[in-house]
Amino acid sequence: MTREHDTANHLNGDLAALESLLFQAGDDIADRQRRHPVAPGAAQRLRLALAAADRAAAKDSTPAPVRSLAERLREALGGLGRGAWSLAGAGALATLLVVAAMVGGGALSPAIGEVGFRMGALAMGPTEGSDLRAGDVVATNDGGALLNVGDMLEGGERRVQVLLAPNSELALLDDARLELRRGAAWIDVVKNSGPFRVATPEGDYVAVVGTTFGVERGASGALALAVNEGRVEIASGAAKSFVDAGAVSSALRGAVAAPTAGETALPAWAREIQSAALAAKSRFYPSAQAIPAQAMPEGGRP
Amino acid sequence: MPSAAPPAAAPDTGRVVLDRATAVAFAAGSHEAVEKVFAQCSARIRDYIWLMVGERESAEEIVQETFLAAYSRRAALQAPEKLVSWLFAIARNLGLKELRRRRRRPEFLLGEDGLDLLEEAPDPAAPDVASLLANRQLRVVLKEALDALNPKERELVATRYFAHLPLNEIAEAMEMPMGSVGTTIQRALAKMKKHFERRGFSPEDFLR
């Protein structure tokens, strides 16, 4: 298609031809982009996220402890009838425990990650930014936590971000292997940054190269997986399957469920943790430097 | 050198014109307004970020994050008429962050696959014979000419011509004076033209 372009640069004849050429190339690029409309569910996803942001903000403005993530998950998962998702203890103080274990030889092993932030009023536990080491176990009670794990990338971020849901427990076996003992997590792994694996104590696992996905260990011990982006291998014993973006699967006792067809919407439970992860990240890691910090409500966090 | 760029003389059809009432309602936290702005701008922001990060899926994710971040920090929006530029600024920062996350130099359009859109093979189902970029020779010389620019020049050229942002929005999104945007683009084009000439071409050779 031909587009009418402004001639804002008022270029001399010398460069005008090049400018026209670039505009025409830009039109070609735009035509190619238009063949891929924005995903149809995008507006709906945004709507959910806005509602979640409102709930989080409403909680923030009251003196009561902030438990927006816990509440969001409770609301989202309550209807599923999955025992493992019932987030009991609404009145309890949110707690995040990091139990240091397996610290060999009295010397501290090198940090393989840190606690990015925690949701909820914490009775105890590490402050934000506390180091995580191989062997550490992170347990949440009524609040969630964001953990940054693995090699440090340029820009100071680690290659794996884990949003651990309330009432969940996760062991950091090393910088590329986690063990989900209880609950659920939303995990974001930088593409092409090497292998990464999340297992249950039964040895069922999901392995990824670079993707975002949600995992849940159900009451039965089954490992449920929902893939948002990329491709994830799910395995139990000798049974293995690859699950593509938009598909879900589960593994238990040597069997892996056939993945649902890809390119469908994520299941509600996974979408909800994903929205919680997005909302939490954008709240705690405002990266739009164009916005002056002093103009931000409640002040921006670095 | 001509003087600094004057305001756009003719409307760029790629531009989204938001009514002020919608922008004000956005700043006041109306979900309806946010959704309306999303419906009007998301494709354009997605396309801009797609060029930047070279990947459609990531770009769509960044659009979601952009609107959510803008909504969460709507109190910081000082001038409703700048809403669109503000969204682009947020998206740009998230895009740069995504590139850093992938251990890429945070440079617009120059990642290993950042030029995919330029190089993408024509769709066999819809062969675009009219496509300028079907010309391999042009793609090669254009890519070389872009490679020869510094990161800021390249970003400005790509944003101006490939993402079709008007100069004032570029200036606001990149927090640069509009005059500098104009002169930097001019300098970049002069460099690119020299590159075409070194390869024995003139831009006119390729014009439709």
HADDOCK unambig.tbl for C-alpha pairs under 7 A between the chains (distance, minus, plus):
assign (segid A and resid 3 and name CA) (segid B and resid 13 and name CA) 6.54 0.50 0.50
assign (segid A and resid 4 and name CA) (segid B and resid 12 and name CA) 6.10 0.50 0.50
assign (segid A and resid 4 and name CA) (segid B and resid 13 and name CA) 6.25 0.50 0.50
assign (segid A and resid 5 and name CA) (segid B and resid 10 and name CA) 6.79 0.50 0.50
assign (segid A and resid 5 and name CA) (segid B and resid 11 and name CA) 6.89 0.50 0.50
assign (segid A and resid 5 and name CA) (segid B and resid 12 and name CA) 5.03 0.50 0.50
assign (segid A and resid 6 and name CA) (segid B and resid 8 and name CA) 5.72 0.50 0.50
assign (segid A and resid 6 and name CA) (segid B and resid 9 and name CA) 5.63 0.50 0.50
assign (segid A and resid 6 and name CA) (segid B and resid 10 and name CA) 4.48 0.50 0.50
assign (segid A and resid 6 and name CA) (segid B and resid 11 and name CA) 5.79 0.50 0.50
assign (segid A and resid 6 and name CA) (segid B and resid 12 and name CA) 5.54 0.50 0.50
assign (segid A and resid 7 and name CA) (segid B and resid 8 and name CA) 6.52 0.50 0.50
assign (segid A and resid 7 and name CA) (segid B and resid 9 and name CA) 6.13 0.50 0.50
assign (segid A and resid 7 and name CA) (segid B and resid 10 and name CA) 6.92 0.50 0.50
assign (segid A and resid 8 and name CA) (segid B and resid 5 and name CA) 6.18 0.50 0.50
assign (segid A and resid 8 and name CA) (segid B and resid 6 and name CA) 6.23 0.50 0.50
assign (segid A and resid 8 and name CA) (segid B and resid 7 and name CA) 6.12 0.50 0.50
assign (segid A and resid 8 and name CA) (segid B and resid 8 and name CA) 4.52 0.50 0.50
assign (segid A and resid 8 and name CA) (segid B and resid 9 and name CA) 5.97 0.50 0.50
assign (segid A and resid 9 and name CA) (segid B and resid 5 and name CA) 5.19 0.50 0.50
assign (segid A and resid 9 and name CA) (segid B and resid 182 and name CA) 6.20 0.50 0.50
assign (segid A and resid 15 and name CA) (segid B and resid 189 and name CA) 6.70 0.50 0.50
assign (segid A and resid 15 and name CA) (segid B and resid 190 and name CA) 6.87 0.50 0.50
assign (segid A and resid 17 and name CA) (segid B and resid 203 and name CA) 5.88 0.50 0.50
assign (segid A and resid 17 and name CA) (segid B and resid 204 and name CA) 5.92 0.50 0.50
assign (segid A and resid 18 and name CA) (segid B and resid 193 and name CA) 6.90 0.50 0.50
assign (segid A and resid 18 and name CA) (segid B and resid 203 and name CA) 5.12 0.50 0.50
assign (segid A and resid 21 and name CA) (segid B and resid 203 and name CA) 6.56 0.50 0.50
assign (segid A and resid 21 and name CA) (segid B and resid 207 and name CA) 5.74 0.50 0.50
assign (segid A and resid 22 and name CA) (segid B and resid 161 and name CA) 5.78 0.50 0.50
assign (segid A and resid 23 and name CA) (segid B and resid 161 and name CA) 5.07 0.50 0.50
assign (segid A and resid 23 and name CA) (segid B and resid 162 and name CA) 6.78 0.50 0.50
assign (segid A and resid 25 and name CA) (segid B and resid 132 and name CA) 6.18 0.50 0.50
assign (segid A and resid 25 and name CA) (segid B and resid 133 and name CA) 6.52 0.50 0.50
assign (segid A and resid 26 and name CA) (segid B and resid 161 and name CA) 5.52 0.50 0.50
assign (segid A and resid 26 and name CA) (segid B and resid 162 and name CA) 3.89 0.50 0.50
assign (segid A and resid 26 and name CA) (segid B and resid 163 and name CA) 6.85 0.50 0.50
assign (segid A and resid 28 and name CA) (segid B and resid 131 and name CA) 5.99 0.50 0.50
assign (segid A and resid 28 and name CA) (segid B and resid 132 and name CA) 6.85 0.50 0.50
assign (segid A and resid 28 and name CA) (segid B and resid 133 and name CA) 6.95 0.50 0.50
assign (segid A and resid 29 and name CA) (segid B and resid 117 and name CA) 6.25 0.50 0.50
assign (segid A and resid 29 and name CA) (segid B and resid 118 and name CA) 6.70 0.50 0.50
assign (segid A and resid 29 and name CA) (segid B and resid 162 and name CA) 6.79 0.50 0.50
assign (segid A and resid 33 and name CA) (segid B and resid 47 and name CA) 6.57 0.50 0.50
assign (segid A and resid 38 and name CA) (segid B and resid 43 and name CA) 6.10 0.50 0.50
assign (segid A and resid 43 and name CA) (segid B and resid 35 and name CA) 6.96 0.50 0.50
assign (segid A and resid 46 and name CA) (segid B and resid 64 and name CA) 6.34 0.50 0.50
assign (segid A and resid 50 and name CA) (segid B and resid 68 and name CA) 6.63 0.50 0.50
assign (segid A and resid 53 and name CA) (segid B and resid 72 and name CA) 6.90 0.50 0.50
assign (segid A and resid 153 and name CA) (segid B and resid 101 and name CA) 6.53 0.50 0.50
assign (segid A and resid 153 and name CA) (segid B and resid 103 and name CA) 6.20 0.50 0.50
assign (segid A and resid 154 and name CA) (segid B and resid 100 and name CA) 6.25 0.50 0.50
assign (segid A and resid 154 and name CA) (segid B and resid 103 and name CA) 5.73 0.50 0.50
assign (segid A and resid 155 and name CA) (segid B and resid 100 and name CA) 6.01 0.50 0.50
assign (segid A and resid 157 and name CA) (segid B and resid 101 and name CA) 6.93 0.50 0.50
assign (segid A and resid 190 and name CA) (segid B and resid 101 and name CA) 6.83 0.50 0.50
assign (segid A and resid 190 and name CA) (segid B and resid 102 and name CA) 6.22 0.50 0.50
assign (segid A and resid 191 and name CA) (segid B and resid 102 and name CA) 6.73 0.50 0.50
assign (segid A and resid 278 and name CA) (segid B and resid 65 and name CA) 6.75 0.50 0.50
assign (segid A and resid 282 and name CA) (segid B and resid 69 and name CA) 5.65 0.50 0.50
assign (segid A and resid 287 and name CA) (segid B and resid 93 and name CA) 6.44 0.50 0.50
assign (segid A and resid 287 and name CA) (segid B and resid 94 and name CA) 6.42 0.50 0.50
assign (segid A and resid 288 and name CA) (segid B and resid 90 and name CA) 4.74 0.50 0.50
assign (segid A and resid 288 and name CA) (segid B and resid 93 and name CA) 5.33 0.50 0.50
assign (segid A and resid 288 and name CA) (segid B and resid 94 and name CA) 6.69 0.50 0.50
assign (segid A and resid 289 and name CA) (segid B and resid 93 and name CA) 6.93 0.50 0.50
assign (segid A and resid 290 and name CA) (segid B and resid 89 and name CA) 6.34 0.50 0.50
assign (segid A and resid 290 and name CA) (segid B and resid 90 and name CA) 6.79 0.50 0.50
assign (segid A and resid 291 and name CA) (segid B and resid 76 and name CA) 6.54 0.50 0.50
assign (segid A and resid 295 and name CA) (segid B and resid 76 and name CA) 4.99 0.50 0.50
assign (segid A and resid 296 and name CA) (segid B and resid 73 and name CA) 6.16 0.50 0.50
assign (segid A and resid 296 and name CA) (segid B and resid 75 and name CA) 6.55 0.50 0.50
assign (segid A and resid 296 and name CA) (segid B and resid 76 and name CA) 5.35 0.50 0.50
assign (segid A and resid 297 and name CA) (segid B and resid 73 and name CA) 6.87 0.50 0.50
assign (segid A and resid 297 and name CA) (segid B and resid 75 and name CA) 6.66 0.50 0.50
